[in-house]
């Protein structure tokens, strides 16, 4: 992906379109583009620190009082405005591509836009966002209201699912959905692939999770999986670039057997 394309993505995301540069785009950079000596080390460190800050405040979960008129489309997940979390993901992905391409200035520019989205979000949420106990209460209440995906009867776009977090009912982070795998014979989603470890999925493992085992929050920002982090870590993996391994009946049977013995058994 050329730098000019990344600039367009970053600025469109900042303007509100929920576009995202996926990990696959990073991996498609020319050989050597992400070698240690060419990485924008300062911006990469700044990005990691900022992501830790976002995780600490529970960024992206709407407070009970809502946003008022600040984000009219929040909770819908559709349209061009996007939610604050979708905007943040789009900018984050572009910033990581710049960082691994060694472009410190462009990376810092996008990071500044990320901070602006964060400040706007916190201002709309209000002073309640500063109370860690209140944040914890919101998040757990948010997760408790999640609906099994098998009970949803409305149409969904794939870009609503891709990029969403997978968390336990106790709000422990498990992974981030990177891809959706369809089953044409059954005309449904078979499973999702979630990154575990690494930054932007780089070097991280892809864990296969059955779609039917997930529950979605009302805004589709988080999918809840009733399994421990240890069980998630031990789940069947898919190697990047080796997707064909999942096409056999034995692999799918092993996946079904694993999750049937894990979900809800804590």
C-alpha positions in Angstrom: 0.0 0.0 0.0 1.5 3.3 -1.1 2.0 6.2 1.4 -0.3 8.4 -0.6 -3.1 5.9 -0.1 -2.4 5.8 3.6 -2.6 9.6 3.8 -6.0 9.4 2.2 -7.2 6.7 4.6 -5.9 8.6 7.7 -7.6 11.9 6.8 -10.8 10.2 5.7 -10.9 8.4 9.1 -10.2 11.6 10.9 -13.1 13.1 9.1 -15.3 10.3 10.3 -15.4 7.5 7.7 -15.0 4.1 9.4 -12.2 2.9 7.1 -9.4 0.7 8.5 -6.0 -0.4 7.4 -5.8 -4.0 8.4 -2.8 -6.0 9.5 -2.7 -7.6 6.1 -1.9 -4.2 4.6 1.1 -3.9 6.9 2.3 -7.4 6.0 2.0 -6.5 2.3 4.6 -3.8 2.6 7.8 -4.3 0.5 10.4 -6.6 2.1 12.5 -4.8 4.6 10.0 -2.0 5.1 9.4 -3.0 8.7 13.0 -4.0 9.5 14.2 -2.9 13.0 16.4 -0.1 11.6 13.6 1.5 9.6 10.8 1.5 12.2 9.7 4.9 13.6 10.7 3.9 17.2 9.5 7.0 19.0 6.1 7.0 17.5 5.8 3.3 18.0 6.5 3.7 21.7 4.1 6.7 21.8 1.3 4.6 20.2 1.8 1.7 22.6 1.6 4.1 25.6 -1.5 5.7 24.2 -3.2 2.4 23.6 -2.4 1.5 27.2 -4.1 4.7 28.3 -7.2 4.0 26.2 -7.4 0.5 27.7 -7.1 2.0 31.2 -10.1 4.3 30.7 -12.2 1.8 28.9 -12.4 4.0 25.8 -15.3 3.4 23.5 -18.0 2.2 25.9 -20.8 4.7 26.1 -21.7 6.1 29.5 -25.3 5.6 30.7 -26.0 9.3 30.1 -25.1 8.9 26.5 -23.6 11.5 24.2 -26.7 13.6 23.7 -26.5 15.2 20.3 -22.7 14.9 20.0 -22.7 11.6 18.2 -26.1 11.1 16.6 -25.1 7.8 15.0 -23.4 6.3 18.0 -24.7 2.8 18.7 -25.8 2.3 15.2 -22.4 1.4 13.8 -23.5 2.2 10.2 -23.1 5.2 7.9 -20.2 7.5 7.3 -19.8 9.1 10.7 -18.8 6.0 12.7 -18.4 5.7 16.4 -15.5 7.2 18.3 -14.0 3.7 18.6 -14.3 3.0 14.9 -12.6 6.3 14.2 -9.8 5.5 16.7 -9.2 2.1 15.1 -9.0 3.6 11.6 -6.4 6.1 12.8 -4.5 3.6 14.9 -4.2 1.2 12.0 -2.9 3.9 9.7 -0.4 5.2 12.4 1.0 1.7 12.8 1.6 1.3 9.1 3.4 4.6 9.1 5.5 3.6 12.1 6.5 0.3 10.6 7.3 2.1 7.3 9.7 4.4 9.2 7.7 7.6 8.6 7.9 9.3 12.1 6.3 12.6 11.1 3.3 11.1 9.4 2.9 8.6 12.3 2.9 11.5 14.9 0.4 13.4 12.8 -2.1 10.6 12.9 -1.4 10.0 16.6 -2.3 13.7 17.2 -5.6 13.0 15.5 -6.1 10.0 17.7 -5.6 12.2 20.8 -8.1 14.7 19.4 -10.8 11.9 19.0 -10.1 10.8 22.5 -10.5 14.3 24.0 -13.7 14.8 22.1 -15.0 11.5 23.4 -14.1 12.3 27.0 -15.7 15.7 26.7 -19.0 14.3 25.5 -19.1 11.5 28.1 -18.6 14.0 30.9 -16.9 14.0 34.3 -18.2 10.5 35.1 -15.5 9.1 32.8 -12.9 10.1 35.3 -14.2 7.7 38.0 -12.6 4.3 37.5 -15.3 2.6 39.6 -18.0 4.2 37.5 -16.2 3.1 34.3 -16.0 -0.5 35.6 -19.7 -0.5 36.4 -20.7 0.8 32.9 -18.6 -1.7 31.1 -19.8 -4.7 33.1 -23.4 -3.6 32.6 -22.7 -3.1 28.9 -21.4 -6.6 28.6 -24.2 -8.1 30.7 -26.7 -6.8 28.1 -25.0 -8.5 25.2 -27.3 -10.6 23.0 -26.3 -14.0 21.5 -25.5 -13.4 17.8 -27.8 -16.4 17.0 -30.8 -14.4 18.3 -30.1 -11.2 16.2 -32.5 -10.7 13.4 -31.1 -7.6 11.7 -28.7 -7.4 8.8 -25.1 -6.6 9.6 -22.2 -5.2 7.6 -18.8 -7.0 7.9 -17.0 -3.8 8.9 -19.1 -3.6 12.0 -17.7 -7.0 13.1 -14.1 -6.6 12.0 -12.1 -4.6 14.5 -14.4 -5.3 17.4 -13.0 -6.6 20.7 -13.7 -10.0 22.2 -13.9 -9.9 26.0 -15.0 -12.2 28.8 -18.2 -11.4 30.8 -15.8 -10.1 33.5 -14.3 -7.6 31.0 -11.0 -9.4 30.4 -9.6 -8.7 27.0 -9.2 -11.8 24.8 -8.5 -10.4 21.3 -9.6 -8.3 18.4 -11.6 -9.7 15.4 -9.5 -9.5 12.3 -11.6 -11.4 9.8 -14.9 -13.2 9.3 -15.1 -16.7 7.7 -18.3 -17.5 5.8 -19.9 -20.9 5.3 -21.5 -20.8 1.8 -23.3 -24.1 2.3 -25.1 -23.0 5.4 -25.3 -19.3 4.3 -23.9 -18.1 7.6 -20.8 -17.0 9.4 -18.8 -20.1 10.4 -16.2 -18.4 12.7 -14.2 -15.3 13.2 -10.4 -14.9 13.4 -9.2 -12.9 16.3 -5.7 -11.6 16.8 -3.9 -12.5 20.0 -0.7 -10.9 21.0 1.5 -8.6 18.9 0.7 -5.0 17.8 -2.0 -4.6 15.1 -1.9 -8.4 14.9 1.8 -8.2 13.6 3.3 -11.5 14.7 0.3 -12.2 16.8 -1.7 -15.5 16.6 -5.0 -15.8 14.9 -7.5 -17.7 17.1 -10.6 -19.2 15.5 -13.8 -18.6 17.4 -17.2 -20.0 16.5 -19.6 -17.2 15.6 -22.4 -18.9 17.4 -20.5 -18.7 20.7 -20.4 -14.9 20.7 -22.7 -12.4 22.2 -22.9 -8.8 20.8 -23.2 -5.6 22.8 -25.9 -3.2 21.6 -23.4 -1.1 19.7 -21.5 -4.1 18.3 -18.2 -2.6 19.6 -17.6 -5.6 21.8 -18.3 -9.3 21.4 -18.5 -11.4 24.6 -17.1 -14.9 24.8 -17.8 -16.9 28.0 -14.4 -18.5 28.2 -11.3 -17.8 30.2 -8.2 -16.1 28.8 -6.3 -19.4 29.3 -9.0 -21.3 27.2 -8.8 -18.6 24.5 -5.0 -18.9 24.4 -5.3 -22.7 23.9 -7.9 -22.5 21.2 -7.3 -23.7 17.6 -5.1 -21.3 15.7 -4.9 -20.4 12.0 -1.5 -19.6 10.5 -1.3 -16.4 8.5 -1.0 -17.2 4.9 -2.1 -20.8 5.5 -5.9 -20.5 5.5 -6.3 -23.7 3.4 -5.6 -25.8 6.4 -9.1 -24.9 7.7 -11.0 -26.3 4.8 -11.0 -29.9 5.9 -13.8 -31.5 7.9 -11.4 -32.7 10.6 -10.2 -29.2 11.3 -13.8 -27.9 11.6 -14.8 -30.8 13.8 -11.9 -30.2 16.1 -12.8 -26.6 16.3 -16.4 -27.4 17.2 -15.4 -30.0 19.8 -12.9 -27.6 21.5 -15.4 -24.7 21.9 -18.2 -27.0 22.9 -16.1 -28.2 25.8 -15.0 -24.7 26.8 -17.7 -22.1 26.5 -19.7 -21.6 29.6 -17.7 -24.2 31.5 -15.7 -21.8 33.8 
